[in-house]
Amino acid sequence: MKIAIGSQIYLPYTQSWIYRQMKGARVNIALVICNQKENLNIFPFDHIEVIPEERLLFRKIRYKMLPLLKHLPYYISGKKKKGYYEALKQHQIDLLHVHFGVMGVELMQVCEELNIPLIVTFHGFDITAAVQRNPAYYKVLLRLFDKMKLGIAISNEMKKRLVDLGCDADKIAVSYLGIPTAEFQYIDRSNRKGSVKFIHAGRLSATKGVPDLIRAFSDAFKKEEQVELFIVGDGEERGLVIEAIESSPIKDKIKYLGKLSDTELLHYRTVGDVFVLNCRTPASGDKEGLPIALLEASSMGLPVISTRHAGIAEGVLHEQTGLLVEEFDTQGLSEAMRNMMDQKVRLKLGKQGRQWMEQQFELASCNEVLYQLYEHVVLK
């Protein structure tokens, strides 16, 4: 069985979970098909076919005109279709697994013509913000639901969202993105002294709510000396984050570290005491799936503070492995952080978090669920 993996970009450093699925495969990943490639030094793979996007200027013009064109049929260039067709046919692919619905809609007709079963993993924005922004995409997404052999949701909450959009529940399987717990080893923090270190690591986007996180931290610890907040990441809200730090009455306790390497991030997770991710649904409607950063932190014994957003409650069990608050509840976030100043609470939640990762999110087990889905689809 020769399997191809489809991803618009192979491979952003934030999508290492795709590589983890490929690298651990007991099946034959024969091809990657993408529109752009990067980070091959981090994610090496021999057989990559790049089917380029339209020229950047054309894409910018089309994006600017989207409000006028959004009710016209969803556009996929004939040149891209031909490139996909020739790559899949040349490599004699038996199954195509595409990440994100936006690429799935581009490949569904080609798969139908070549009689190649199509599996699509949905991850968040492809069934939230993309649908809200572009009615034409939603229409073609409904066709994808019909034509794909299987849709994969990365949480039970996401499966419900897919059903609400119009996908047949029988065509959706839940397959968690696993983490290699051996690489994210449990850290015993029972002998820690000094300040309590809160760590945020994630893209600085509206979905992550970092400026409000900084304000919640500032409200929680105006009179607390033994506390620090480290912000890791980069993105479109970088300016707002820096502004929030400069406006904080305790800005000396908040450190913006920018984008870090995996090794540097591992260091901060090791020395950290609490991991916090303030996810929410912004005006665009964009939603997360189940952030891998939360799972990796929990694997290392970091108690987690986050929100009841998307599938997070499946990865972070409230009052068992972490504390959850409602989206946009800045006061609740402050209270959760204050509660984490109790070392006994931190140690208990952190230890139970590691156990939950081993039980539910171990990479080998999660990958095995995926590989069995491959076999079921091909042999069906």
N, C-alpha and C positions, 0 to 999 in steps of 0.2 A: 504494500500500500504506500503510494508516494503522495505525500501531503505538502501542500503549499500554504504558506502563511502570508496574509495580506495586511499591510499597514501603510498608511499614507507616507509616514516618515519612518525609515529604519536607520537608527532607533534613537529617539530622544532619551536622555539619561533618566527622565522621570518615568519612562515606561520599561524599566528593567524587568518587570514581571512578564513581559512577552518573551524576553530572552530566557528567563528561568523556565518557562514552559517548554521552549524549544530545546534548551540545553539538557533538560532532564528527560527528554522524550525516549521512550522505549519503542517509538514508531519512527518511520523514516521521514524526517523533514527534508524534502528534496529541493525546495525553492522558497525564496522570499520574493514577493512582488510588491513594489512600492513606487511612490512618485518622487522620492528624494531619499538619499542616504547620507548618514552622518554617524559619528562616534564609532566607526568600525574598529578603532583601536580598543574600545571598551567592549563592544559586542561583535566580535569577528564571526563572519559566516561566508562560506565560499560561493554559494549560488544565489546571487541577487540579481533580479531583473528590474531595472529602473524605467518606469514609464512616466516621462516627465509631465508635469502640469503644463497648462497653457503659459505663455509668456507672462511675466510678472505684471507688466503694464495692463494686459488684457484682463487679468484677474482683478486688479485694483479697480478698473473701470466697471467691471461686472458687479463687484461688491458695492461700489458707490451707487449703482443703478438698481440694486436689489429691491428697494421700496417700490420701484416702478415695474420691475420684472417678476416680482415674487409670485404672481398668480399665473405666469406662463409656465409651460411644462419644464420640469427640472432638466437642466442642461448638462449633458456629458458629451465631450467632443468625440467625433468619429475616430480621430487619431489615437486617443487613449484606448477606446474600445478595441481597435485593431491591435494595439500593443499588448493589451491584456490577453487577447485571444491567441496571438502568436506565441507568447511566453508560456501560457498554460498548455497549449497543444504541443509545443516543442519538447517540454519536459514530461509529457504524458502523465499529467497530474490526475490522481484518483479522488482527491478531496481538497477543497479550498476552505481554510479557516481564516476569516477576515475579522480584524479588530475595528470596531466602531461602525455604526450603521451608515455613516456618510460614505464609507468606501464600499460597504455592502451593496448600496443602490447602484454604484458604478459597475459592479462586477456581476450582478445577478443575471443580466441578459446573456453575457458571455458564457457564464456557467451553464445556463439553459441550453445554449447552442452547442456546447461541447459535452453536454450531459455529465457535468461534474457536480456532485453534491456540494452545496454551499452551507457552511456554518458561520454564523455571525455572533461575535461577542459584543454586547452593548455595554457602554461604560459610564454614561451619565449625560454629558451635554448633547450627545447624538439623539437622545429621546426627550430632551427638555428644551434647552435654549435654541437648538437648531430647528426644532419643530415650531417653537413660538415665533422665531424670526422669519421663517420661510414656509408659507403654506404649500408651495409646490413641492418642497422636500417632504412634507408630511404625506402628501398624496402618493409620492413614489415610495415612501417608507411602508405604506400599507401594501403596496405591491410586493415589496421585499418580504414582508411577513408571510405572504402567500407563497412566494417562490423559494425561499430558503428552506433547506431540509430541517434545520434546527437553529433556534436562537438560544444563546447562552446569556443568562443574567448573573452578575457577580454578587448578587444578594437576593434574598427573598423579597425585600422591599422593591428592588428593581424589577423582579418578575411581575409584581402587582402593577407597577407603572406600565410595563409593556402590555399587559392585559387591558388596562384602562385605555391605552392608545388604540386597541383593536386587534392585538395579536392573540391567536388561539393559545390558551394556556397549555394545551397538550404539545405545542411546538416549542415550549420554553423549558430549558433545564437550568437549574442553579448550580454553578460551579465556582467556588470561591477561588480567588487568587491567593495561592499559598506563599509562605515565606520559609526560607531555609533557617530553621531555628538554630542549627549548629553554627551558622555564621553570625547570628545575633544572640549571643550567649547571655544567660542570666547573670546579672551583677548583684552580689550581696552588698546592700547598702546599710546594713545594721550598725556599722561602726562609724557612720558619717558624722562629722562635726561641722560647725560653721554654718554659712548661709545655705538656705534652700534654693536650689537652682531650677527654675522653670524653663523648659525648652519648647520653642515653636520651630518646626521645620516643614516647609511647604511653600508652594508658589505664592507670591504676594499678589493675589487676585481678589476680586470682590467676593468670590465664594469662600475665601478663607477668613475674612473679617479681621485682619490683623490690627488695623487702627483701633477698632473697638476692643480688641484683646489688650492692647497697650493701655487704653483708658480704664478697663476693668482692673488690670494689675495695679495701676496708679491709685485707684480708689480703694483697693483692698489693703495696700501696704504703705499708706502715707506715714505711719508711725513705726513701721517695722524695719529694723536695721539689717536683720539676718536674712536677706532675700535678694534674688537676682532674676532677671528675665533675659534670655538669649533668643534673638530672632535670626533664624537661618532661612535664606531663600532670596529669590529675586522675582521680578515680575512687574506688571503694569501699575501696581499700586505702591511701588517703591517710594515715590515722592510723598504720598500720603502717610506711609509708615514713618519715614524720617521726620515729617512734620509732627506726627503724633508723639514721637519720642521727644522732640525738642520742646513740645508744649507740656510735657509731663512734669509735675512737681518733684518727681523722684527720678528724673532722667539719668542720674548717675548710676541707678540700679538696672538700667536697661541698655543692652548692648546689641547693636545691629551688626551681624557678621557677614551678611551677603550670601552669595552662593558658595557652598563649600564642596570639596571633593568627598567621595564616600568615606575615605579614611578620616578626614577632618570631622565629618558629621558623626561618625562612629565614636570619636573621642568625646564629643559633647553629649552624646547619648550615654556614654559611660560615666562621665562626671556629673550628669544631670540627676535630678531627683524626681521631677514630674514632667510629663509631656502634655502639652496643651494645644488643641487645634479647634479654632472657633468657627466651624463651618456653618454656612447659612445659604439661603436661596436669595440671590440678588434680584434686581428688577428684570434682568435678562431672562430669568427663569432657570438659569443653569444650576444643575445639581451634580454633586459628587456621586460616585458609586459607593465604594467602601475604601477610604484612603489607605494605601499600603503603609504609609508612614506611621499610622496608628498601630498597625499590627507589628511592625518591626520594633517600635518602641516598647510595646507590651511584651514582646518576646525577651527583651533585655531586662524585664522586671521593672520598667517604669510605669507607675500608676498613671492613668490617662484622664485628662479632663477634656470633654468635647461636648457636642450638641446632639440632639435628637434629629439628625439630618440624614436623609437618604438611608443607606444601610449601616450606619455607624453603630446603631444599637445591637447589631449582630456581632460586631467585633469587639465592642466595649460594653460589658455588662454592668449596668448601673449598680453602684454600691457593692459590686463583687470584684471587678477588675479596674474600675474607674468611677468617675462621676460625670453624669450627663445633665445638661441644662437645655432649656428650650432655645431655639434660634433667636438671635437678637436680644436675649435676656442678659444684658450687661451686668446687672446687679446680681443675678444668679451665678454668673461666671465669677464675679468677685468673691461671693460666698464659697463657691467650690474651691477656689484657690486658697482662701483662708483655712478651709477645712483640711487641706493638704499640708498644712504646717505641722500637723500632728504626725510624728514619725511612725507611731504604731499603725495609723491608718495607711500611710504610704507603703509600709512594708507588707502589710496584709494584702492590699489591693495589687501591689506589684507582683507578689508571689503567685497570687491566684491568676493574674494576667498571663504570666508565663505558662501556667498549667493549661489555661484556655487556648493559648496559641498551639501548644503541643497536641491538644485534643482535637481542635477544629480546623487549624490553619497550617499544619505542617505541610511543606511543599510537596513532598513525595506523595502523600495521601491525596492532596488536592489535584495534583497532576494525574494521578491514576484515574480519578473520576473523569477528567477531561479525555484521557486516552481511551477509556471505555466508551465514551460518547462518540469518539471518532469511529471506533470499530462498529458500533451499533448503526451509525448512519450509513457507512459503506456497505455493510452486510445486510442491511434492511431490505 
